[in-house]
Amino acid sequence: MKNNSISITKFQLIFFLVQSQLGIGLLSLPNVVQSSAKGDGWISSLLAGLVVQLILIIYWLLLKRFPNEMYTDITKKILGRFLGKLLNAIIYLYFILTGSLALVLFIKITNLWLLPLTPSWILSLLIIGACIYLTMSDLRIIARFFVLASFLIILLVFLSFLTFSLPKDFTFILPIGSSGVKNILQGSNKSLISMLGFEALLLIYPFVINKRKGILKTISIANLFITFLYTFFIFLCLIIFNPNQLFLIKEPSLYIFRALSFTMMDRLDLIFLSIWIVPMTTSVIAYLFLAAKSISKKESYKKNVVISGSIIWLFSLIPLNENSIGLFSQYISYLSYFIVIGLPVILLCLSIIFNKTERSEPA
């Protein structure tokens, strides 16, 4: 059993996973899936949620064999110390690169919509400074912050209801399935990349209280919520924008608010984005925490948070244009297939074949 000072409840686990998955992806995903799935983008999102659920079941089967071991401990136990440490270095690199991409996209959106005259390095320094400060706290404090931050999602959903007054055309999504199975699956792959963050379970599972019962239900609730949220915003953008508009607009989830104006409230897009800064920040915090935790003993955790945060900040200073960011994102998606899907499947198969469990002798 892990130290109670860093343990979290299953309720907090739900919101940790939700906040890890939320971020920039929600703002741009309708545009991303439009290039392949078109009017069937909402189906792609549902299929991506189904794939995530299958991956979570694989995680659950693996982790319940090692209930008190983190992902990086399991790799060494099953594959041996040398190969395990090598893979752990790749896992750390994945978390660093993904956190860096989240921060780069965060700065890009903030510069474009809110603070166009503020130098990006200042924004980056302020954001990573706040992230390091919170991440240096123990897991329980981070989880409590994520729970509080999740209540803002209710406000965001309420704001989205205001868009129901905008003209809509349901013919944009008809006939259902017209994009073809291949294009829908391609859209589902893009949706899956935007939903990354659920892999946090691999490192925080040992710290969950009373995890022997109901853990699969807990992580399924988090996945259901994220799938519904992404599908809802994709569907909303699909019926508001025509296909040509949706193909050109990079952040359609923001543009749907730009057309709204009320007597006592204007520029809802800026209000929405100002609130969405919190989920974008929690995404960076989650990956910073996972990076530091994957290489830390208890006494070195805070030092590794500062080092990992500094590396992420340095990555964010590299000048990247739109094409470079797209290429960076593509490379990370390739790495994620191995770290998030491939490696857990391999570890589960090997643990079953060689009957490896937490109680077995280390390799």
C-alpha positions as CSV (number, residue, x, y, z in Angstrom):
1,M,0.0,0.0,0.0
2,K,1.3,3.4,-1.0
3,N,1.7,6.2,1.5
4,N,-1.7,7.7,2.3
5,S,-0.3,11.3,1.8
6,I,-0.1,10.6,-1.9
7,S,-3.1,8.3,-2.3
8,I,-6.2,9.4,-4.2
9,T,-9.8,8.1,-4.2
10,K,-11.5,6.6,-7.2
11,F,-13.7,9.7,-7.5
12,Q,-10.5,11.8,-7.8
13,L,-9.1,9.3,-10.3
14,I,-12.1,10.1,-12.7
15,F,-11.3,13.8,-12.7
16,F,-7.5,13.2,-13.0
17,L,-8.1,11.2,-16.2
18,V,-10.6,13.7,-17.5
19,Q,-8.3,16.6,-17.0
20,S,-5.3,14.7,-18.5
21,Q,-7.3,14.1,-21.7
22,L,-8.8,17.6,-22.1
23,G,-6.8,20.4,-23.7
24,I,-6.2,21.9,-27.1
25,G,-7.6,18.8,-28.9
26,L,-11.2,19.8,-28.2
27,L,-10.8,23.2,-29.9
28,S,-9.3,21.8,-33.2
29,L,-10.6,18.3,-33.4
30,P,-13.7,19.1,-35.5
31,N,-11.4,20.6,-38.2
32,V,-9.0,17.7,-37.9
33,V,-11.6,14.9,-38.5
34,Q,-13.3,16.9,-41.3
35,S,-10.4,16.2,-43.7
36,S,-11.2,12.5,-43.6
37,A,-14.5,11.6,-41.9
38,K,-16.3,14.8,-43.0
39,G,-20.0,14.7,-41.8
40,D,-19.3,11.4,-40.0
41,G,-16.7,12.9,-37.7
42,W,-19.0,12.3,-34.7
43,I,-19.0,8.6,-35.5
44,S,-15.2,8.6,-35.6
45,S,-15.2,10.2,-32.1
46,L,-17.5,7.4,-30.8
47,L,-15.3,4.7,-32.3
48,A,-12.2,6.4,-30.8
49,G,-14.0,6.2,-27.4
50,L,-14.6,2.5,-27.9
51,V,-11.0,1.9,-28.8
52,V,-9.9,3.8,-25.6
53,Q,-12.3,1.6,-23.6
54,L,-10.6,-1.5,-25.0
55,I,-7.2,-0.1,-24.2
56,L,-8.3,0.7,-20.6
57,I,-9.5,-2.9,-20.2
58,I,-6.0,-4.0,-21.2
59,Y,-4.5,-1.6,-18.7
60,W,-6.8,-3.0,-16.0
61,L,-5.9,-6.6,-16.7
62,L,-2.2,-5.7,-16.6
63,L,-2.3,-3.5,-13.5
64,K,-4.4,-5.8,-11.4
65,R,-1.6,-8.3,-11.7
66,F,0.7,-5.6,-10.2
67,P,-1.6,-3.6,-8.0
68,N,1.2,-1.7,-6.2
69,E,3.7,-1.3,-9.0
70,M,4.0,1.6,-11.4
71,Y,4.3,1.2,-15.2
72,T,8.0,1.8,-15.0
73,D,8.4,-0.9,-12.3
74,I,6.4,-3.4,-14.3
75,T,8.6,-3.0,-17.3
76,K,11.7,-3.9,-15.3
77,K,9.9,-6.8,-13.5
78,I,8.8,-8.4,-16.8
79,L,11.5,-7.5,-19.2
80,G,14.5,-7.3,-16.9
81,R,16.4,-4.4,-15.5
82,F,18.4,-3.4,-18.6
83,L,15.6,-3.6,-21.2
84,G,13.2,-2.2,-18.6
85,K,15.3,0.9,-17.9
86,L,15.8,1.5,-21.7
87,L,12.0,1.4,-22.2
88,N,11.5,3.6,-19.2
89,A,13.8,6.2,-20.8
90,I,11.6,6.1,-23.9
91,I,8.5,6.4,-21.7
92,Y,10.0,9.5,-20.0
93,L,10.8,11.0,-23.4
94,Y,7.2,10.4,-24.5
95,F,5.8,12.3,-21.6
96,I,8.3,15.1,-22.0
97,L,7.5,15.5,-25.7
98,T,3.8,15.3,-25.3
99,G,3.9,17.9,-22.5
100,S,6.0,20.1,-24.7
101,L,3.5,19.8,-27.6
102,A,0.6,20.6,-25.2
103,L,2.5,23.7,-24.0
104,V,3.4,24.8,-27.5
105,L,-0.2,24.6,-28.7
106,F,-1.4,26.3,-25.5
107,I,0.9,29.3,-26.2
108,K,0.0,29.4,-29.9
109,I,-3.8,29.6,-29.1
110,T,-3.2,32.2,-26.3
111,N,-1.1,34.4,-28.6
112,L,-3.5,34.1,-31.5
113,W,-6.8,34.8,-29.5
114,L,-6.0,36.5,-26.3
115,L,-2.5,38.1,-26.0
116,P,-1.1,38.7,-29.5
117,L,1.5,41.2,-28.4
118,T,2.9,39.2,-25.5
119,P,6.2,37.4,-26.3
120,S,5.7,33.7,-26.4
121,W,8.6,33.0,-24.1
122,I,7.0,35.0,-21.4
123,L,3.8,33.2,-21.7
124,S,5.7,29.9,-21.7
125,L,7.7,30.9,-18.6
126,L,4.5,31.9,-16.7
127,I,2.6,28.8,-17.6
128,I,5.4,26.3,-16.9
129,G,6.2,28.1,-13.6
130,A,2.7,27.7,-12.4
131,C,2.7,24.0,-13.6
132,I,6.0,23.3,-11.8
133,Y,4.7,24.9,-8.6
134,L,1.5,22.7,-8.5
135,T,3.2,19.6,-9.7
136,M,5.8,19.8,-6.8
137,S,2.9,19.1,-4.5
138,D,1.9,15.5,-3.8
139,L,-0.6,13.6,-6.0
140,R,-3.5,14.2,-3.6
141,I,-3.3,18.0,-3.9
142,I,-2.9,17.8,-7.7
143,A,-6.0,15.5,-7.9
144,R,-8.0,17.9,-5.7
145,F,-7.1,20.8,-8.0
146,F,-8.2,18.7,-11.0
147,V,-11.6,18.0,-9.3
148,L,-12.2,21.7,-8.7
149,A,-11.1,22.5,-12.3
150,S,-13.5,20.0,-13.6
151,F,-16.5,22.0,-12.4
152,L,-15.6,24.6,-15.0
153,I,-16.5,22.0,-17.7
154,I,-20.1,22.4,-16.6
155,L,-19.9,26.1,-17.3
156,L,-18.4,25.4,-20.7
157,V,-21.2,23.0,-21.6
158,F,-23.7,25.6,-20.5
159,L,-22.0,28.2,-22.8
160,S,-22.3,25.7,-25.6
161,F,-26.0,25.5,-25.1
162,L,-26.2,29.2,-26.1
163,T,-25.1,28.2,-29.6
164,F,-28.4,26.5,-30.1
165,S,-29.7,29.8,-31.3
166,L,-27.4,29.8,-34.3
167,P,-28.7,28.5,-37.7
168,K,-28.1,24.8,-38.1
169,D,-28.3,22.4,-41.1
170,F,-28.5,18.7,-40.3
171,T,-28.0,17.9,-44.0
172,F,-24.3,18.5,-43.4
173,I,-24.1,15.1,-41.6
174,L,-26.4,13.3,-44.0
175,P,-26.5,10.6,-45.3
176,I,-24.9,9.0,-42.2
177,G,-22.0,6.8,-43.2
178,S,-21.5,8.4,-46.6
179,S,-17.8,9.0,-46.0
180,G,-17.1,5.3,-46.0
181,V,-15.6,2.9,-43.5
182,K,-12.0,3.8,-44.4
183,N,-12.4,7.5,-43.9
184,I,-14.4,7.1,-40.7
185,L,-11.6,4.9,-39.3
186,Q,-9.0,7.5,-40.3
187,G,-11.0,10.1,-38.5
188,S,-11.3,7.8,-35.5
189,N,-7.5,7.5,-35.4
190,K,-7.2,11.4,-35.3
191,S,-9.8,11.5,-32.5
192,L,-7.9,8.9,-30.6
193,I,-4.7,11.0,-30.7
194,S,-6.7,14.0,-29.3
195,M,-8.0,11.8,-26.5
196,L,-4.5,10.8,-25.2
197,G,-4.0,11.3,-21.5
198,F,-5.8,8.2,-20.3
199,E,-2.3,6.5,-20.1
200,A,-1.9,8.4,-16.8
201,L,-3.7,5.4,-15.3
202,L,-0.5,3.4,-15.8
203,L,1.5,5.5,-13.3
204,I,-1.2,6.6,-10.8
205,Y,-3.0,3.2,-10.4
206,P,-0.8,2.2,-7.4
207,F,-1.9,5.3,-5.5
208,V,-5.6,4.7,-5.8
209,I,-7.4,3.7,-2.6
210,N,-9.6,0.5,-2.6
211,K,-8.8,-0.3,-6.2
212,R,-9.5,-4.0,-6.1
213,K,-13.2,-3.4,-6.6
214,G,-14.9,-1.0,-9.1
215,I,-11.8,0.4,-10.7
216,L,-12.9,-0.7,-14.2
217,K,-16.2,1.1,-13.7
218,T,-14.4,4.2,-12.5
219,I,-12.1,4.5,-15.5
220,S,-15.0,3.6,-17.8
221,I,-17.0,6.6,-16.4
222,A,-14.1,8.9,-17.2
223,N,-13.8,7.6,-20.7
224,L,-17.6,7.9,-21.3
225,F,-17.5,11.5,-20.2
226,I,-14.6,12.4,-22.4
227,T,-16.1,10.6,-25.4
228,F,-19.4,12.3,-24.9
229,L,-17.8,15.8,-24.6
230,Y,-15.7,15.4,-27.7
231,T,-18.5,13.9,-29.8
232,F,-20.9,16.7,-28.6
233,F,-18.6,19.5,-29.8
234,I,-17.8,17.7,-33.1
235,F,-21.5,17.2,-33.8
236,L,-22.2,20.8,-32.9
237,C,-19.6,22.1,-35.3
238,L,-20.7,19.8,-38.0
239,I,-24.2,21.1,-38.1
240,I,-23.3,24.8,-37.7
241,F,-20.5,25.1,-40.3
242,N,-20.7,23.9,-43.8
243,P,-18.0,21.4,-44.9
244,N,-15.9,24.1,-46.7
245,Q,-15.9,26.4,-43.7
246,L,-15.1,23.6,-41.3
247,F,-12.2,22.5,-43.5
248,L,-10.7,26.0,-43.3
249,I,-11.3,27.0,-39.7
250,K,-8.6,25.7,-37.4
251,E,-10.4,26.1,-34.1
252,P,-14.1,25.7,-34.9
253,S,-15.1,25.1,-31.3
254,L,-14.1,28.7,-30.6
255,Y,-15.6,30.2,-33.7
256,I,-19.1,28.9,-32.9
257,F,-19.1,31.4,-30.0
258,R,-17.7,34.3,-32.0
259,A,-21.0,34.8,-33.7
260,L,-23.0,35.1,-30.5
261,S,-23.7,38.4,-28.9
262,F,-26.0,39.3,-26.1
263,T,-27.0,42.6,-24.4
264,M,-25.0,41.9,-21.2
265,M,-22.4,39.6,-22.7
266,D,-20.2,39.8,-25.9
267,R,-17.3,37.9,-27.4
268,L,-18.2,34.6,-25.8
269,D,-15.3,33.0,-27.7
270,L,-12.9,34.9,-25.5
271,I,-14.9,34.0,-22.4
272,F,-14.9,30.4,-23.4
273,L,-11.1,30.4,-24.1
274,S,-10.4,32.2,-20.8
275,I,-12.1,29.4,-18.9
276,W,-10.5,26.8,-21.2
277,I,-7.1,28.0,-20.1
278,V,-7.5,25.9,-16.9
279,P,-8.1,22.5,-18.7
280,M,-5.2,23.4,-21.1
281,T,-3.0,24.0,-18.0
282,T,-4.0,20.8,-16.3
283,S,-3.0,18.8,-19.4
284,V,0.5,20.2,-19.1
285,I,0.5,19.6,-15.3
286,A,-0.5,15.9,-15.9
287,Y,2.3,15.2,-18.4
288,L,4.8,17.0,-16.2
289,F,3.8,14.9,-13.2
290,L,3.9,11.7,-15.3
291,A,7.3,12.5,-16.6
292,A,8.8,13.3,-13.2
293,K,7.1,10.3,-11.5
294,S,8.3,7.9,-14.2
295,I,12.0,8.5,-13.2
296,S,11.7,9.5,-9.5
297,K,12.2,7.9,-6.1
298,K,10.4,9.7,-3.3
299,E,13.3,11.9,-2.3
300,S,14.2,13.0,-5.9
301,Y,10.6,13.8,-7.1
302,K,10.7,17.6,-6.6
303,K,14.1,17.9,-8.2
304,N,12.9,15.9,-11.2
305,V,9.8,18.0,-11.5
306,V,12.0,21.1,-11.9
307,I,14.3,19.4,-14.3
308,S,11.4,18.0,-16.4
309,G,9.6,21.3,-16.4
310,S,12.8,23.1,-17.5
311,I,13.2,20.7,-20.4
312,I,9.5,21.2,-21.5
313,W,10.0,25.0,-21.3
314,L,13.2,24.8,-23.4
315,F,11.3,22.7,-26.0
316,S,8.6,25.4,-26.1
317,L,11.2,28.0,-27.0
318,I,12.1,26.3,-30.3
319,P,10.5,28.4,-33.1
320,L,8.0,26.2,-34.9
321,N,5.7,27.1,-37.8
322,E,2.4,25.4,-38.6
323,N,4.1,22.6,-40.7
324,S,6.7,22.0,-38.0
325,I,4.1,21.6,-35.3
326,G,2.1,19.2,-37.5
327,L,5.3,17.1,-38.1
328,F,6.1,17.2,-34.3
329,S,2.6,16.1,-33.5
330,Q,2.8,13.3,-36.1
331,Y,6.1,11.9,-34.6
332,I,4.6,12.0,-31.1
333,S,1.5,10.1,-32.3
334,Y,3.8,7.4,-33.7
335,L,5.6,7.1,-30.4
336,S,2.2,7.0,-28.6
337,Y,1.1,3.9,-30.5
338,F,4.0,2.1,-28.9
339,I,4.0,3.5,-25.4
340,V,0.2,3.8,-25.0
341,I,-1.0,0.7,-26.9
342,G,1.8,-1.6,-28.0
343,L,4.0,-1.9,-24.9
344,P,1.1,-2.5,-22.4
345,V,-0.2,-5.3,-24.7
346,I,3.2,-6.9,-24.9
347,L,3.7,-6.6,-21.1
348,L,0.2,-8.2,-20.5
349,C,0.9,-11.1,-22.8
350,L,4.4,-11.8,-21.3
351,S,3.1,-11.5,-17.8
352,I,0.4,-14.2,-18.6
353,I,2.8,-16.4,-20.6
354,F,5.5,-16.4,-17.9
355,N,3.0,-16.1,-15.0
356,K,4.5,-12.8,-13.8
357,T,2.7,-11.0,-11.0
358,E,3.6,-8.7,-8.2
359,R,4.3,-11.6,-5.9
360,S,6.7,-13.3,-8.4
361,E,10.4,-12.9,-8.1
362,P,11.9,-9.9,-9.9
363,A,13.7,-10.6,-13.2
